[in-house]
Amino acid sequence: MDIGGTRTRVAALEQGQIKARRSFPTQSLVELKVGLDQVLQEAGWAKPQAIGVAAAGPVDMRSGQLLNPPNLPPGMRTASVGTELQATFGCPVYVANDATTAAIGELEYGHKAQDFVYITWSTGIGGGIVCGGRVVWGATGQAGEIGHMVIRPRGPRCGCGKRGCLEALAGGAGLAKAARRRFGQAISARELVTLAQKGNPQALELVKTACQAMGQAVALLWELLEPELFVFGGGFTGSWDLLAPRVLEAARPLARGSLRLAVTPLGDDVGLLGASALWKHISPDWGALQAGRVRTPG
């Protein structure tokens, strides 16, 4: 399950292959359970062996509760996803941040690099870090919150409450706010990028500013981690030819090594694929939301 800011996607997977899927607006736990039921019926399963959940924003890894992620609708911001799904479907449930889960999908099924940073660039900005083939979770599972690195301390206020976060400077929601101020009317980030592609100078300036912020973040991450690759996913990768050169232009003078940027080959399924493999990579200190564990065949 991949719980996004506007839509939730559910799929039944077996050995990395999607057997059935559903997509519906993100609203509440009720829709999640209905969607899961529908996918199980289509796959012909009585119950799943385990449920892996990728959720936007911070997550309590032990309880599976969402910790007020700003990009989710109010009905989901404090939802106890893990305990509710475990009680309903009677199987182990694993819940993690969506960008870290996408990094697991990339590690298992995508570029399969052993040292990389995955960056989701969409309405918000998230990240996942893999070092030596292992996911970096941090002390409580919140590592990789790249979108909330402060790039400009006096910059615009972010949904997390801080000022100048990468997400506020380069995320889709932040760009839409900047576009409204510049153009005096509501313009979505997608519309803004389209205008930039058509050569609109004001739109190009705003996009370049966003790319500069992303480039600064990439350079800082390279100096800290020296990844072999930065893998990008999310809606902004649809305009990669416009954005990537500008990100590299901003990042290269700030980093002492060779930077490699790539788009995930898994498209929108990267989060679902990562969620299906979440049980293999989650910290044993947290475990599943059930005494029983998922066992590998044999």
VEXBA-304681 format. One record per residue (C-alpha): residue number from 0; chain; y, x, z. Coordinates in Angstrom, 2 decimals. Layout:
REC    n  chain       c2       c1       c3
REC  NUM      A        Y        X        Z
...
END
This chain:
REC    n  chain       c2       c1       c3
REC    0      A     0.00     0.00     0.00
REC    1      A     3.46     1.27    -0.94
REC    2      A     6.28    -0.60     0.84
REC    3      A     9.52    -0.03    -1.04
REC    4      A    13.07    -1.18    -0.50
REC    5      A    12.80    -4.01    -3.02
REC    6      A     9.10    -4.30    -3.95
REC    7      A     5.75    -3.67    -2.31
REC    8      A     2.78    -2.51    -4.35
REC    9      A    -0.83    -2.91    -3.23
REC   10      A    -3.92    -1.52    -4.93
REC   11      A    -7.64    -1.24    -4.31
REC   12      A    -8.80     2.29    -5.04
REC   13      A   -12.25     3.76    -5.27
REC   14      A   -12.68     7.52    -5.78
REC   15      A    -9.10     7.79    -7.01
REC   16      A    -9.42     4.95    -9.54
REC   17      A    -7.35     1.77    -9.25
REC   18      A    -9.63    -1.28    -9.46
REC   19      A    -7.02    -3.98    -8.78
REC   20      A    -3.31    -4.16    -8.00
REC   21      A    -0.48    -6.49    -7.03
REC   22      A     3.31    -6.14    -6.82
REC   23      A     5.69    -8.49    -5.00
REC   24      A     9.13    -8.52    -3.33
REC   25      A     9.29    -6.78     0.05
REC   26      A    10.01    -9.47     2.64
REC   27      A     7.74    -9.62     5.69
REC   28      A     4.25    -8.93     7.01
REC   29      A     3.10   -12.31     5.70
REC   30      A     3.48   -11.22     2.07
REC   31      A     1.73    -7.92     2.82
REC   32      A    -1.36    -9.67     4.15
REC   33      A    -1.45   -12.15     1.27
REC   34      A    -1.11    -9.35    -1.26
REC   35      A    -3.93    -7.40     0.38
REC   36      A    -6.16   -10.47     0.37
REC   37      A    -5.52   -11.02    -3.34
REC   38      A    -6.33    -7.41    -4.22
REC   39      A    -9.53    -7.50    -2.15
REC   40      A   -10.66   -10.65    -3.93
REC   41      A    -9.94    -9.19    -7.35
REC   42      A   -11.81    -5.98    -6.46
REC   43      A   -14.75    -7.97    -5.11
REC   44      A   -14.57    -6.37    -1.66
REC   45      A   -15.22    -8.18     1.61
REC   46      A   -13.07    -5.61     3.46
REC   47      A   -11.65    -2.15     2.81
REC   48      A   -13.10     1.02     4.31
REC   49      A    -9.56     1.96     5.34
REC   50      A    -5.95     1.04     4.59
REC   51      A    -3.32     3.66     3.84
REC   52      A     0.32     2.57     3.95
REC   53      A     3.32     4.39     2.53
REC   54      A     6.53     2.98     3.99
REC   55      A    10.18     3.73     3.25
REC   56      A    11.98     5.34     6.14
REC   57      A    10.88     6.67     9.54
REC   58      A     7.55     5.54    10.96
REC   59      A     5.93     5.78    14.39
REC   60      A     2.76     7.57    13.33
REC   61      A     0.78     6.50    16.42
REC   62      A     1.48     2.76    16.32
REC   63      A     2.26     2.31    12.65
REC   64      A     5.55     0.60    13.49
REC   65      A     8.54     0.98    11.19
REC   66      A    11.56     2.49    12.92
REC   67      A    14.45     0.55    11.40
REC   68      A    14.52     2.14     7.92
REC   69      A    17.92     1.28     6.39
REC   70      A    16.60     0.64     2.86
REC   71      A    14.11    -2.10     3.84
REC   72      A    15.02    -5.80     4.23
REC   73      A    15.64    -7.05     7.80
REC   74      A    12.24    -8.76     7.98
REC   75      A    10.46    -5.42     7.71
REC   76      A    12.65    -2.97     9.62
REC   77      A    10.74    -3.10    12.90
REC   78      A     7.43    -4.48    11.60
REC   79      A     4.27    -3.33    13.39
REC   80      A     2.49    -2.73    10.09
REC   81      A    -0.35    -0.63    11.46
REC   82      A    -1.46    -2.79    14.37
REC   83      A    -1.02    -6.05    12.43
REC   84      A    -3.09    -4.91     9.45
REC   85      A    -5.77    -3.38    11.67
REC   86      A    -6.10    -6.65    13.61
REC   87      A    -6.26    -8.73    10.42
REC   88      A    -8.57    -6.61     8.28
REC   89      A   -10.66    -4.86    10.95
REC   90      A   -10.54    -1.34     9.56
REC   91      A    -8.70     1.92    10.30
REC   92      A    -5.07     1.84     9.19
REC   93      A    -2.93     4.91     8.48
REC   94      A     0.85     4.61     8.08
REC   95      A     3.26     7.35     6.99
REC   96      A     6.62     7.92     5.36
REC   97      A     6.45     7.08     1.65
REC   98      A     7.80    10.39     0.38
REC   99      A     5.31    12.42     2.43
REC  100      A     2.58    10.11     1.20
REC  101      A     3.73    10.68    -2.38
REC  102      A     3.44    14.42    -1.74
REC  103      A    -0.20    13.81    -0.80
REC  104      A    -0.70    11.94    -4.06
REC  105      A     0.80    14.89    -5.91
REC  106      A    -1.42    17.34    -4.03
REC  107      A    -4.58    15.34    -4.71
REC  108      A    -4.00    14.04    -8.23
REC  109      A    -0.79    15.47    -9.73
REC  110      A     0.36    19.03   -10.28
REC  111      A    -1.93    20.13    -7.39
REC  112      A     0.36    23.02    -6.46
REC  113      A    -0.34    24.53    -3.05
REC  114      A     3.27    25.19    -2.05
REC  115      A     5.73    22.56    -3.23
REC  116      A     8.40    20.11    -2.18
REC  117      A     8.17    16.53    -3.39
REC  118      A    11.48    14.67    -3.69
REC  119      A    11.80    10.94    -4.27
REC  120      A    15.14    10.26    -5.96
REC  121      A    15.84     6.56    -6.12
REC  122      A    17.84     4.03    -4.07
REC  123      A    17.33     6.47    -1.22
REC  124      A    16.13    10.07    -1.16
REC  125      A    13.01    11.20     0.65
REC  126      A    10.79    14.23     0.69
REC  127      A     7.41    15.66     1.50
REC  128      A     6.50    19.31     2.08
REC  129      A     3.18    20.98     1.29
REC  130      A     2.61    24.59     2.38
REC  131      A    -0.63    26.40     1.70
REC  132      A    -2.23    23.16     0.57
REC  133      A    -1.44    21.44     3.88
REC  134      A     1.05    18.67     4.52
REC  135      A     3.89    19.58     6.89
REC  136      A     4.19    16.65     9.28
REC  137      A     6.36    18.03    12.07
REC  138      A     5.98    17.23    15.76
REC  139      A     6.04    13.45    15.31
REC  140      A     5.47    13.03    11.57
REC  141      A     9.12    12.95    10.55
REC  142      A     9.27    16.30     8.72
REC  143      A    10.56    16.24     5.16
REC  144      A    13.49    13.84     5.64
REC  145      A    15.32    15.67     2.88
REC  146      A    17.64    12.75     2.21
REC  147      A    19.17    13.17     5.65
REC  148      A    20.02    16.84     5.34
REC  149      A    23.79    17.00     5.81
REC  150      A    25.32    18.58     2.71
REC  151      A    28.97    17.72     3.39
REC  152      A    29.74    17.09     7.06
REC  153      A    32.88    15.11     6.24
REC  154      A    31.30    13.19     3.38
REC  155      A    30.57     9.46     3.11
REC  156      A    28.69     7.75     5.91
REC  157      A    24.96     7.42     5.38
REC  158      A    22.79     4.43     6.33
REC  159      A    21.31     6.59     9.10
REC  160      A    24.73     6.82    10.75
REC  161      A    25.56    10.44     9.93
REC  162      A    28.13    11.61     7.39
REC  163      A    27.53    13.62     4.25
REC  164      A    23.75    13.23     4.00
REC  165      A    22.17    14.02     0.64
REC  166      A    21.15    10.36     0.37
REC  167      A    24.75     9.19     0.82
REC  168      A    25.94    11.66    -1.83
REC  169      A    23.21    11.36    -4.46
REC  170      A    21.02     8.33    -3.68
REC  171      A    21.28     5.22    -5.81
REC  172      A    22.95     3.17    -3.08
REC  173      A    25.50     5.90    -2.41
REC  174      A    26.24     6.32    -6.11
REC  175      A    26.75     2.57    -6.49
REC  176      A    29.33     2.65    -3.67
REC  177      A    31.11     5.60    -5.28
REC  178      A    31.10     3.78    -8.63
REC  179      A    32.64     0.66    -7.09
REC  180      A    35.46     2.76    -5.65
REC  181      A    36.02     4.55    -8.96
REC  182      A    35.74     1.61   -11.35
REC  183      A    36.99    -1.16    -9.07
REC  184      A    33.92    -3.33    -9.69
REC  185      A    30.23    -3.47    -8.84
REC  186      A    28.21    -1.00   -10.92
REC  187      A    24.62    -0.13   -10.11
REC  188      A    23.42     3.46   -10.12
REC  189      A    21.32     2.73   -13.20
REC  190      A    24.35     1.35   -15.04
REC  191      A    26.38     4.36   -13.96
REC  192      A    23.79     6.80   -15.33
REC  193      A    23.66     4.82   -18.59
REC  194      A    27.44     5.12   -18.88
REC  195      A    27.16     8.86   -18.25
REC  196      A    24.54     9.19   -20.97
REC  197      A    26.98     7.49   -23.34
REC  198      A    29.64    10.05   -22.47
REC  199      A    31.89     8.06   -20.13
REC  200      A    33.94    10.81   -18.40
REC  201      A    34.31     9.01   -15.06
REC  202      A    30.59     8.24   -14.90
REC  203      A    29.75    11.82   -15.88
REC  204      A    31.95    13.14   -13.09
REC  205      A    30.19    10.98   -10.47
REC  206      A    26.74    11.94   -11.77
REC  207      A    27.68    15.61   -11.77
REC  208      A    28.84    15.34    -8.15
REC  209      A    25.50    13.79    -7.20
REC  210      A    23.61    16.53    -9.04
REC  211      A    25.66    19.19    -7.27
REC  212      A    24.60    17.75    -3.91
REC  213      A    20.95    17.65    -5.02
REC  214      A    21.23    21.22    -6.32
REC  215      A    22.60    22.41    -2.97
REC  216      A    19.68    20.74    -1.18
REC  217      A    17.15    22.29    -3.56
REC  218      A    18.64    25.75    -3.03
REC  219      A    18.55    25.39     0.76
REC  220      A    14.93    24.24     0.62
REC  221      A    13.98    27.14    -1.63
REC  222      A    15.51    29.69     0.74
REC  223      A    13.70    28.10     3.69
REC  224      A    10.29    27.46     2.13
REC  225      A    10.08    29.35    -1.18
REC  226      A     8.01    26.63    -2.89
REC  227      A     6.43    27.35    -6.25
REC  228      A     7.62    23.97    -7.50
REC  229      A     9.95    21.07    -6.79
REC  230      A     8.33    17.82    -7.94
REC  231      A    10.56    14.78    -8.44
REC  232      A     9.63    11.12    -8.52
REC  233      A    11.54     7.85    -8.32
REC  234      A    13.83     5.89   -10.59
REC  235      A    16.23     8.74   -11.37
REC  236      A    13.49    10.67   -13.16
REC  237      A    13.90     8.18   -16.02
REC  238      A    17.13    10.07   -16.80
REC  239      A    15.66    13.54   -16.23
REC  240      A    17.13    15.08   -19.39
REC  241      A    20.61    14.27   -18.10
REC  242      A    20.08    15.17   -14.46
REC  243      A    17.74    18.18   -14.32
REC  244      A    20.04    20.67   -16.11
REC  245      A    22.92    19.73   -13.81
REC  246      A    20.77    20.08   -10.68
REC  247      A    19.60    23.51   -11.80
REC  248      A    23.14    24.54   -12.70
REC  249      A    24.24    23.74    -9.15
REC  250      A    21.17    25.26    -7.46
REC  251      A    20.68    28.59    -9.23
REC  252      A    23.81    30.36    -7.95
REC  253      A    22.82    29.42    -4.38
REC  254      A    19.17    30.55    -4.46
REC  255      A    17.85    34.08    -4.73
REC  256      A    14.66    33.23    -6.61
REC  257      A    13.34    31.35    -9.62
REC  258      A    13.55    27.59    -9.27
REC  259      A    11.09    25.29   -11.04
REC  260      A    11.70    21.55   -11.27
REC  261      A     9.16    19.06   -12.61
REC  262      A     8.58    15.30   -12.76
REC  263      A     5.40    13.91   -11.23
REC  264      A     2.82    13.05   -13.91
REC  265      A     1.63    10.13   -11.76
REC  266      A     4.68     7.91   -12.28
REC  267      A     5.04     4.95    -9.93
REC  268      A     1.41     5.28    -8.79
REC  269      A     2.04     8.52    -6.89
REC  270      A     2.63     6.64    -3.63
REC  271      A    -0.43     4.42    -4.00
REC  272      A    -2.65     7.38    -4.81
REC  273      A    -1.25     9.28    -1.84
REC  274      A    -1.77     6.32     0.48
REC  275      A    -5.42     6.14    -0.57
REC  276      A    -5.88     9.78     0.48
REC  277      A    -3.71     9.59     3.60
REC  278      A    -6.71     9.55     5.95
REC  279      A    -7.73    13.01     4.71
REC  280      A    -4.40    14.63     5.58
REC  281      A    -3.05    12.85     8.63
REC  282      A    -2.81    14.84    11.86
REC  283      A    -5.89    14.43    14.09
REC  284      A    -3.52    14.05    17.04
REC  285      A    -2.48    10.68    15.65
REC  286      A    -5.73     9.46    14.08
REC  287      A    -6.32     5.95    12.84
REC  288      A    -5.21     2.77    14.56
REC  289      A    -8.80     2.10    15.57
REC  290      A   -11.44     4.01    17.50
REC  291      A   -13.67     4.29    14.43
REC  292      A   -12.82     6.92    11.81
REC  293      A   -13.19     7.01     8.08
REC  294      A   -16.17     9.16     7.24
REC  295      A   -16.64    11.11     4.06
REC  296      A   -19.83    10.32     2.12
REC  297      A   -22.79    12.21     3.59
END
